[in-house]
Amino acid sequence: MLRILIIEDHKDFRQAVRQFLELNHLKAQIMEAGSGEEGVIMARKSKPRVVIMGFDLEGINSIEAASWIKENDSKCHIIMLTMFDATEIVMSERNRDIKAFIGKSEIYDQLIPTIDKCLNNN
């Protein structure tokens, strides 16, 4: 079964993303983590195929968390959700572990197609 891990420190937003995924065609085990640290631990244990992560996490930042997750499981696809200008973030070399960046205002249009693309391109 497809496993998706949502890492987001804002509980209401994390649950909204989960509900959006559940209301769409994804048949997946959806897990939630409220911090980068918790997300890294959960990813090591559960080996999700897709991680959907907020960009501005408290504690371990999202770039470090993505690096640790990819180091543990190179096949995991990481999708970053951000309120910042995604083009500036994408340009940074240190973001090479992240498959896609989606603005939080674009989730409803882009999240499902991005997940599908990740799963179809391995």
ChimeraX commands (.cxc) that place a marker at each C-alpha (Angstrom):
marker #1 position 0.00,0.00,0.00 radius 0.5
marker #1 position 1.16,3.52,-0.79 radius 0.5
marker #1 position 2.36,5.37,2.30 radius 0.5
marker #1 position 2.34,9.17,2.47 radius 0.5
marker #1 position 3.81,11.15,5.35 radius 0.5
marker #1 position 2.74,14.75,5.95 radius 0.5
marker #1 position 5.26,16.77,7.98 radius 0.5
marker #1 position 3.82,20.11,9.03 radius 0.5
marker #1 position 4.01,21.92,12.36 radius 0.5
marker #1 position 0.64,23.66,11.94 radius 0.5
marker #1 position -1.89,21.02,12.98 radius 0.5
marker #1 position -4.91,22.56,11.23 radius 0.5
marker #1 position -3.06,22.89,7.92 radius 0.5
marker #1 position -1.63,19.35,8.24 radius 0.5
marker #1 position -5.11,17.96,8.79 radius 0.5
marker #1 position -6.49,19.98,5.85 radius 0.5
marker #1 position -3.86,18.44,3.57 radius 0.5
marker #1 position -4.76,14.99,4.89 radius 0.5
marker #1 position -8.47,15.56,4.27 radius 0.5
marker #1 position -7.74,16.83,0.76 radius 0.5
marker #1 position -5.76,13.66,0.00 radius 0.5
marker #1 position -8.48,11.45,1.46 radius 0.5
marker #1 position -11.18,13.18,-0.60 radius 0.5
marker #1 position -9.25,12.54,-3.80 radius 0.5
marker #1 position -8.40,9.34,-5.57 radius 0.5
marker #1 position -5.39,8.45,-3.44 radius 0.5
marker #1 position -5.69,5.12,-1.74 radius 0.5
marker #1 position -2.91,5.44,0.77 radius 0.5
marker #1 position -1.93,5.06,4.36 radius 0.5
marker #1 position -1.53,8.69,5.41 radius 0.5
marker #1 position 0.64,9.47,8.41 radius 0.5
marker #1 position 1.26,12.81,10.11 radius 0.5
marker #1 position 4.21,14.34,11.92 radius 0.5
marker #1 position 4.14,17.69,13.71 radius 0.5
marker #1 position 7.87,18.50,13.45 radius 0.5
marker #1 position 10.92,17.82,11.33 radius 0.5
marker #1 position 12.39,15.62,14.05 radius 0.5
marker #1 position 9.22,13.54,14.36 radius 0.5
marker #1 position 8.99,13.31,10.57 radius 0.5
marker #1 position 12.54,11.98,10.19 radius 0.5
marker #1 position 11.89,9.31,12.83 radius 0.5
marker #1 position 8.56,8.30,11.27 radius 0.5
marker #1 position 10.10,8.19,7.77 radius 0.5
marker #1 position 12.88,5.89,8.98 radius 0.5
marker #1 position 10.37,3.50,10.52 radius 0.5
marker #1 position 7.58,3.54,7.94 radius 0.5
marker #1 position 9.47,4.15,4.64 radius 0.5
marker #1 position 6.82,6.35,2.97 radius 0.5
marker #1 position 6.87,6.58,-0.82 radius 0.5
marker #1 position 5.94,10.29,-0.66 radius 0.5
marker #1 position 6.65,12.91,1.99 radius 0.5
marker #1 position 4.70,16.17,1.85 radius 0.5
marker #1 position 6.55,18.67,4.00 radius 0.5
marker #1 position 6.05,22.27,5.05 radius 0.5
marker #1 position 9.04,24.44,4.22 radius 0.5
marker #1 position 9.27,26.51,7.38 radius 0.5
marker #1 position 9.44,23.91,10.16 radius 0.5
marker #1 position 10.51,24.57,13.72 radius 0.5
marker #1 position 13.45,22.60,15.10 radius 0.5
marker #1 position 15.09,20.63,12.32 radius 0.5
marker #1 position 14.44,22.70,9.24 radius 0.5
marker #1 position 12.87,21.18,6.17 radius 0.5
marker #1 position 16.07,21.10,4.12 radius 0.5
marker #1 position 17.89,19.11,6.82 radius 0.5
marker #1 position 14.89,16.82,7.33 radius 0.5
marker #1 position 14.66,16.18,3.57 radius 0.5
marker #1 position 18.36,15.36,3.42 radius 0.5
marker #1 position 18.12,12.88,6.30 radius 0.5
marker #1 position 15.01,11.25,4.86 radius 0.5
marker #1 position 16.61,10.85,1.40 radius 0.5
marker #1 position 19.84,9.54,2.98 radius 0.5
marker #1 position 17.80,6.81,4.67 radius 0.5
marker #1 position 15.57,6.06,1.65 radius 0.5
marker #1 position 16.70,7.36,-1.73 radius 0.5
marker #1 position 13.43,6.22,-3.38 radius 0.5
marker #1 position 11.26,8.50,-1.23 radius 0.5
marker #1 position 9.81,11.48,-3.10 radius 0.5
marker #1 position 9.71,14.73,-1.15 radius 0.5
marker #1 position 7.22,17.46,-2.04 radius 0.5
marker #1 position 7.75,20.78,-0.30 radius 0.5
marker #1 position 4.84,23.11,0.46 radius 0.5
marker #1 position 5.80,26.73,0.87 radius 0.5
marker #1 position 4.37,30.21,1.24 radius 0.5
marker #1 position 7.61,31.64,-0.15 radius 0.5
marker #1 position 8.55,32.24,-3.79 radius 0.5
marker #1 position 9.22,28.70,-4.97 radius 0.5
marker #1 position 11.48,29.82,-7.85 radius 0.5
marker #1 position 14.05,31.21,-5.43 radius 0.5
marker #1 position 13.95,28.06,-3.32 radius 0.5
marker #1 position 14.25,25.73,-6.30 radius 0.5
marker #1 position 17.38,27.53,-7.50 radius 0.5
marker #1 position 19.33,26.56,-4.41 radius 0.5
marker #1 position 21.64,23.56,-4.88 radius 0.5
marker #1 position 21.03,22.41,-1.33 radius 0.5
marker #1 position 17.44,21.59,-2.29 radius 0.5
marker #1 position 18.40,18.72,-4.61 radius 0.5
marker #1 position 16.67,16.15,-2.38 radius 0.5
marker #1 position 13.28,17.75,-2.99 radius 0.5
marker #1 position 11.28,16.53,-5.97 radius 0.5
marker #1 position 8.85,19.44,-6.21 radius 0.5
marker #1 position 7.93,22.75,-4.61 radius 0.5
marker #1 position 4.28,23.80,-4.43 radius 0.5
marker #1 position 2.98,27.09,-3.12 radius 0.5
marker #1 position 0.45,26.54,-0.34 radius 0.5
marker #1 position -2.09,28.50,-2.36 radius 0.5
marker #1 position -1.64,26.06,-5.28 radius 0.5
marker #1 position -2.18,22.82,-3.37 radius 0.5
marker #1 position -5.66,22.12,-4.71 radius 0.5
marker #1 position -4.46,22.42,-8.31 radius 0.5
marker #1 position -0.99,20.92,-8.10 radius 0.5
marker #1 position -0.64,18.43,-5.24 radius 0.5
marker #1 position -2.43,15.41,-6.74 radius 0.5
marker #1 position -0.80,15.79,-10.19 radius 0.5
marker #1 position 2.60,16.17,-8.52 radius 0.5
marker #1 position 2.10,13.03,-6.43 radius 0.5
marker #1 position 0.98,11.14,-9.56 radius 0.5
marker #1 position 4.07,12.35,-11.41 radius 0.5
marker #1 position 6.33,11.20,-8.57 radius 0.5
marker #1 position 4.76,7.77,-8.47 radius 0.5
marker #1 position 4.82,7.31,-12.24 radius 0.5
marker #1 position 8.44,8.46,-12.64 radius 0.5
marker #1 position 9.70,6.42,-9.69 radius 0.5
marker link #1:1,2 radius 0.2
marker link #1:2,3 radius 0.2
marker link #1:3,4 radius 0.2
marker link #1:4,5 radius 0.2
marker link #1:5,6 radius 0.2
marker link #1:6,7 radius 0.2
marker link #1:7,8 radius 0.2
marker link #1:8,9 radius 0.2
marker link #1:9,10 radius 0.2
marker link #1:10,11 radius 0.2
marker link #1:11,12 radius 0.2
marker link #1:12,13 radius 0.2
marker link #1:13,14 radius 0.2
marker link #1:14,15 radius 0.2
marker link #1:15,16 radius 0.2
marker link #1:16,17 radius 0.2
marker link #1:17,18 radius 0.2
marker link #1:18,19 radius 0.2
marker link #1:19,20 radius 0.2
marker link #1:20,21 radius 0.2
marker link #1:21,22 radius 0.2
marker link #1:22,23 radius 0.2
marker link #1:23,24 radius 0.2
marker link #1:24,25 radius 0.2
marker link #1:25,26 radius 0.2
marker link #1:26,27 radius 0.2
marker link #1:27,28 radius 0.2
marker link #1:28,29 radius 0.2
marker link #1:29,30 radius 0.2
marker link #1:30,31 radius 0.2
marker link #1:31,32 radius 0.2
marker link #1:32,33 radius 0.2
marker link #1:33,34 radius 0.2
marker link #1:34,35 radius 0.2
marker link #1:35,36 radius 0.2
marker link #1:36,37 radius 0.2
marker link #1:37,38 radius 0.2
marker link #1:38,39 radius 0.2
marker link #1:39,40 radius 0.2
marker link #1:40,41 radius 0.2
marker link #1:41,42 radius 0.2
marker link #1:42,43 radius 0.2
marker link #1:43,44 radius 0.2
marker link #1:44,45 radius 0.2
marker link #1:45,46 radius 0.2
marker link #1:46,47 radius 0.2
marker link #1:47,48 radius 0.2
marker link #1:48,49 radius 0.2
marker link #1:49,50 radius 0.2
marker link #1:50,51 radius 0.2
marker link #1:51,52 radius 0.2
marker link #1:52,53 radius 0.2
marker link #1:53,54 radius 0.2
marker link #1:54,55 radius 0.2
marker link #1:55,56 radius 0.2
marker link #1:56,57 radius 0.2
marker link #1:57,58 radius 0.2
marker link #1:58,59 radius 0.2
marker link #1:59,60 radius 0.2
marker link #1:60,61 radius 0.2
marker link #1:61,62 radius 0.2
marker link #1:62,63 radius 0.2
marker link #1:63,64 radius 0.2
marker link #1:64,65 radius 0.2
marker link #1:65,66 radius 0.2
marker link #1:66,67 radius 0.2
marker link #1:67,68 radius 0.2
marker link #1:68,69 radius 0.2
marker link #1:69,70 radius 0.2
marker link #1:70,71 radius 0.2
marker link #1:71,72 radius 0.2
marker link #1:72,73 radius 0.2
marker link #1:73,74 radius 0.2
marker link #1:74,75 radius 0.2
marker link #1:75,76 radius 0.2
marker link #1:76,77 radius 0.2
marker link #1:77,78 radius 0.2
marker link #1:78,79 radius 0.2
marker link #1:79,80 radius 0.2
marker link #1:80,81 radius 0.2
marker link #1:81,82 radius 0.2
marker link #1:82,83 radius 0.2
marker link #1:83,84 radius 0.2
marker link #1:84,85 radius 0.2
marker link #1:85,86 radius 0.2
marker link #1:86,87 radius 0.2
marker link #1:87,88 radius 0.2
marker link #1:88,89 radius 0.2
marker link #1:89,90 radius 0.2
marker link #1:90,91 radius 0.2
marker link #1:91,92 radius 0.2
marker link #1:92,93 radius 0.2
marker link #1:93,94 radius 0.2
marker link #1:94,95 radius 0.2
marker link #1:95,96 radius 0.2
marker link #1:96,97 radius 0.2
marker link #1:97,98 radius 0.2
marker link #1:98,99 radius 0.2
marker link #1:99,100 radius 0.2
marker link #1:100,101 radius 0.2
marker link #1:101,102 radius 0.2
marker link #1:102,103 radius 0.2
marker link #1:103,104 radius 0.2
marker link #1:104,105 radius 0.2
marker link #1:105,106 radius 0.2
marker link #1:106,107 radius 0.2
marker link #1:107,108 radius 0.2
marker link #1:108,109 radius 0.2
marker link #1:109,110 radius 0.2
marker link #1:110,111 radius 0.2
marker link #1:111,112 radius 0.2
marker link #1:112,113 radius 0.2
marker link #1:113,114 radius 0.2
marker link #1:114,115 radius 0.2
marker link #1:115,116 radius 0.2
marker link #1:116,117 radius 0.2
marker link #1:117,118 radius 0.2
marker link #1:118,119 radius 0.2
marker link #1:119,120 radius 0.2
marker link #1:120,121 radius 0.2
marker link #1:121,122 radius 0.2
view
